[in-house]
Amino acid sequence: MRGWDQDQLRPLAFGSPYYRSLLEGRGILFADQQFTGSEETGSWVRAKLEDERAPESSRMKVMKRSSTSRTKMHQKERRSSRKLEEVDC
């Protein structure tokens, strides 16, 4: 799935870039912006992100890495399926 960065009018992937933007207090989706922008929920998000030594921080890093590897895997799958489509035609 893809969204759009309205400020720069370029497509964004719902993977590592999406997750990074959420961690930076921005969001691609309106719901993300509401979640990180709200005083109540925004303070909770900031508290979790500020505690880099927390176990959640390690999980966040792993999630980023796995998101990147899944994106690469899907790209390889798309390339191989395109090759199969070309052979079938």
C-alpha positions as CSV (number, residue, x, y, z in Angstrom):
1,M,0.0,0.0,0.0
2,R,1.2,3.5,-0.6
3,G,0.2,6.9,0.8
4,W,1.2,10.4,-0.2
5,D,3.4,12.9,1.5
6,Q,1.1,15.9,0.9
7,D,3.9,18.4,1.7
8,Q,6.3,17.1,-1.0
9,L,3.7,15.3,-3.2
10,R,5.7,12.1,-3.4
11,P,4.6,8.6,-2.6
12,L,5.5,7.0,0.7
13,A,5.6,3.2,1.4
14,F,3.8,1.8,4.4
15,G,7.0,0.2,5.7
16,S,10.1,1.7,7.3
17,P,9.4,5.3,6.1
18,Y,5.9,5.1,7.5
19,Y,7.2,3.7,10.9
20,R,10.0,6.3,11.0
21,S,7.5,9.2,10.4
22,L,5.3,7.9,13.2
23,L,8.3,7.7,15.6
24,E,9.2,11.3,14.7
25,G,5.7,12.5,15.7
26,R,4.3,12.8,12.2
27,G,2.1,10.4,10.4
28,I,1.0,9.7,6.9
29,L,-2.6,8.9,7.9
30,F,-4.9,11.4,9.5
31,A,-5.4,8.9,12.4
32,D,-1.7,8.9,13.0
33,Q,-1.5,12.6,13.2
34,Q,-4.4,12.6,15.6
35,F,-2.7,10.0,17.8
36,T,0.7,11.7,17.9
37,G,-0.8,15.2,18.0
38,S,-3.2,14.7,21.0
39,E,-1.8,15.9,24.3
40,E,-2.9,12.7,26.1
41,T,-1.7,10.1,23.6
42,G,1.1,12.2,22.3
43,S,2.7,12.4,25.8
44,W,2.5,8.6,26.0
45,V,4.2,8.2,22.7
46,R,6.9,10.6,23.6
47,A,7.5,8.9,26.9
48,K,7.9,5.6,25.2
49,L,10.3,7.0,22.6
50,E,12.4,9.0,25.1
51,D,13.2,5.9,27.1
52,E,15.7,4.3,24.6
53,R,16.8,1.8,27.1
54,A,13.4,0.3,27.5
55,P,12.7,-3.2,26.1
56,E,10.1,-1.6,23.8
57,S,12.9,0.4,22.1
58,S,14.7,-2.8,21.2
59,R,11.4,-4.1,19.8
60,M,11.0,-0.9,17.8
61,K,14.4,-1.4,16.2
62,V,13.6,-5.0,15.3
63,M,10.3,-3.9,13.9
64,K,12.1,-1.4,11.6
65,R,14.6,-3.9,10.4
66,S,11.9,-6.6,9.8
67,S,9.8,-4.0,8.0
68,T,12.7,-3.2,5.7
69,S,13.5,-6.9,5.0
70,R,9.8,-7.6,4.3
71,T,9.8,-4.7,1.8
72,K,12.8,-6.1,0.0
73,M,11.3,-9.6,0.0
74,H,8.1,-8.3,-1.6
75,Q,10.1,-6.4,-4.2
76,K,11.9,-9.7,-5.2
77,E,8.5,-11.5,-5.3
78,R,7.1,-8.8,-7.6
79,R,10.1,-9.0,-9.9
80,S,9.9,-12.8,-10.2
81,S,6.1,-12.7,-10.8
82,R,6.7,-10.1,-13.6
83,K,9.2,-12.4,-15.2
84,L,6.7,-15.3,-15.0
85,E,4.0,-13.1,-16.6
86,E,6.4,-12.2,-19.4
87,V,7.1,-15.9,-20.1
88,D,3.4,-16.7,-20.1
89,C,2.6,-14.1,-22.7
